[in-house]
Amino acid sequence: MKTKELREKNIEELKKLLAEKEESIRKFRFDLATKQVKGVRQIRVDKKDVARILTLINEKNKQA
């Protein structure tokens, strides 16, 4: 997701999205361990999205 799209969401939506991304990473790691994954680029994208979401949550908490 783009940072611009994420900035439009409120904290609750960001936390929900964060949980979804973390679950996606967890599932991907299990699939990777059982060799059911062909491309590994998606985990990199998800990890960067998690970092963006956490950064925005922290920014919004400091503003409030």
Secondary structure by P-SEA (a helix, b strand, c coil): ccaaaaaaccaaaaaaaaaaaaaaaaaaaaaaaacccccaaaaaaaaaaaaaaaaaaaaaaaac
